[in-house]
Amino acid sequence: MTNIAAAASSSTETAAAPPMTLAKGFVDRLVIIIPYLWLLFFFLVPFIIVFKISLSQTAISMPPYTPVLDFKDGVAGFFAGFRELNFDNYTWLTQDALYFNAYVTSLIIAGISTILTLIVGYPIAYGMARAPATIRPTLLMLVILPFWTSFLIRVYAWIGILKPEGLLNQVLLATGLISQPLVILNTYTAIFIGIVYSYLPFMVLPLYSSLEKMDYSLIEAAQDLGCPPTGAFWKITFPLSLPGVVAGCLLVFIPAVGEFVIPDLLGGSQTLMIGKTLWNEFFSNRDWPVSSAVAVILLLVLTIPIMFFQQAQAKAQEQGR
Amino acid sequence: MKSLGSIRRDFAPWNDPNAKPYIQFDKVTKKFADFIAVNNLSLTIFEREFFALLGASGCGKSTLLRMLAGFEEPSAGRILLDGQDLRGIPPYKRPVNMMFQSYALFPHMTVEKNIAFGLKQEGMPGPDIEKRVAEMLRLVKLEQFAKRKPHQLSGGQRQRVALARSVAKRPKVLLLDEPLGALDKKLREETQFELMDLQQELGLTFVVVTHDQEEAMTMADRIAIMDKGEVMQVATPAEIYEAPTSRFVAHFVGNVNMFEGRVAERTASTTRITGATGAQIVVDNGGAAAAGSDIIFAIRPEKIKVSSKKPADAVNVLEGEVYDVAYLGDMTVYHIKLDDGQIVRASALNASRITEDPLTWNDRAWVSFRPDAGVVLTR
């Protein structure tokens, strides 16, 4: 009986539906098309250009690589140029240990920095989420505030703090905690400090948003059932904040791998990171094809955590939490 | 079959002067920054009692429950459980468990993990936990949902998981904060009886907070009516309804007619009241009202008889006309406008299908009631 009724109603629905779904479908599609067009023009097209350059050979000319794919010599010329493309630059990357080391070092530095940022950021986000609701917007503002100053200037400021005769050493020497100035600038430590400082908001904001919407009565319930506060944190709060942890870690890790400014300014010449290597290839060696190959490989390496991020997000959405 | 309803004739420890109190609130005060949630409150609850804290929101009933659970500490006074002062004992060390209004089920754990949570904290061995969890699932009829997560359950099922989780540890006292508040009406009624059966079966002491008087009346052995951080009356549902001690309680539970008046004459057995507008009322149970004092006479609608002719033998008769009639099926509610202007609400059970001489709008009508039908309130 109800089945028949349902079937009848659904058939009338489909009969009446087409004009509506058409109009609705068009608007829906338009909304989806805009970001796709954006990605097409500002991501896919530039990527194809970079990829094409990575298959070219360096040359002393303008632009500094060959072949240049154009239709000066007609369609035949275009295809003749096409046949000259090859993977020599990628082979070259495997032959010089410098690149491999730079990739691995970058991944390790980004990984350690991410963990450090999580350790620093979690208590901040937790404190914000547990603060009285009236002062939370202010705290949020304070986290975002550094963005109002240029990133470059803020990293420069750290040189003044970390250098041997800098602010930090002056304070430590004056208080008698150390007798010799600490050498921090131009070491990996300085890079860690720079990355943790610069990327902290990217960690704090997703953590805060996942902690803030958590129902505090869950903690009370855990305590009520005999769980002391520290146990309740690890059994309830932390697992429920995992989507925020994953999002924050990837938002820090992905840009940190390719970071150029921080290692260049704070890490000195001794430190090796892929962003710096890329910059050197491009501007010092003027080898556009090799630097393009470096960039393409970097993108492929980063695709793995990005896919992981996507999957985690989809899972979190499915759980409805 | 077990009798439904809360009337347990053999259970009345509050009338026994030698009965040992189980939970004692002793002059408890709780102040928050700018207001007093609980004000110098004393209350005694007995073992195996089903006790309800009833009041409007903000009356302090939830604060009282949270103090018992340990989430709040009293600003002054003591709370004793089984003779032990609870001050300074954190929630995770108290032998009480709470069922939260929001249920507070752990969203990342399955139903069985939720129920097992408290048992694991206790350090109960694995096989025993499994046994207890299975027993709890059977008790709340959720055996086939053990592996589900809370978001895959209906509201009623979540409520039962929350219940199973809170009784799994066999607490000395189970605290229930608006346990049926999120359920729809039909489910709520069913669940009321389930809760009562469960309390009987497990032999636990239940303290339930509710703003729903019907819920409290149905389930509780005794009810404490609260207002502005104070207890207005503690009594059985029948006493609360039939013998309220204040205007607030009479008003709060059920419908009531109130007559303002003054005690004109007081003898050992009868009290004669002169209404503010001249009506004369004679009652048996004058209570503490002294002659000449201003009082309120309160009477429930179903205790008032409405008739189209003046009843010959009734002690209290007032005359007026029918102002409103509402036919509700099982009963009819009349609003009679007395000649002095006061509107009286009276309800008559429709015991037979056909009413002879039905009253309708603007008919003359007489309301009458027995001398023992109402109560005299002095506050």
Chai-1 contact restraints between the chains, C-beta under 6 A:
chainA,res_idxA,chainB,res_idxB,connection_type,confidence,min_distance_angstrom,max_distance_angstrom,comment,restraint_id
A,S217,B,F100,contact,1.0,0.0,6.0,A-B,restraint_1
A,S217,B,S102,contact,1.0,0.0,6.0,A-B,restraint_2
A,S217,B,A104,contact,1.0,0.0,6.0,A-B,restraint_3
A,L218,B,A104,contact,1.0,0.0,6.0,A-B,restraint_4
A,E220,B,F71,contact,1.0,0.0,6.0,A-B,restraint_5
A,A221,B,F100,contact,1.0,0.0,6.0,A-B,restraint_6
A,A221,B,A104,contact,1.0,0.0,6.0,A-B,restraint_7
A,Q223,B,P91,contact,1.0,0.0,6.0,A-B,restraint_8
A,Q223,B,Y92,contact,1.0,0.0,6.0,A-B,restraint_9
A,D224,B,A69,contact,1.0,0.0,6.0,A-B,restraint_10
A,D224,B,P91,contact,1.0,0.0,6.0,A-B,restraint_11
A,D224,B,N97,contact,1.0,0.0,6.0,A-B,restraint_12
A,D224,B,M98,contact,1.0,0.0,6.0,A-B,restraint_13
A,L225,B,F117,contact,1.0,0.0,6.0,A-B,restraint_14
A,L225,B,G118,contact,1.0,0.0,6.0,A-B,restraint_15
A,L225,B,Q121,contact,1.0,0.0,6.0,A-B,restraint_16
A,G226,B,Y92,contact,1.0,0.0,6.0,A-B,restraint_17
A,G226,B,G118,contact,1.0,0.0,6.0,A-B,restraint_18
A,G226,B,Q121,contact,1.0,0.0,6.0,A-B,restraint_19
A,G226,B,E122,contact,1.0,0.0,6.0,A-B,restraint_20
A,C227,B,Y92,contact,1.0,0.0,6.0,A-B,restraint_21
A,C227,B,Q121,contact,1.0,0.0,6.0,A-B,restraint_22
A,P228,B,Y92,contact,1.0,0.0,6.0,A-B,restraint_23
A,P239,B,H108,contact,1.0,0.0,6.0,A-B,restraint_24
A,L240,B,H108,contact,1.0,0.0,6.0,A-B,restraint_25
A,G320,B,H151,contact,1.0,0.0,6.0,A-B,restraint_26
A,R321,B,P107,contact,1.0,0.0,6.0,A-B,restraint_27
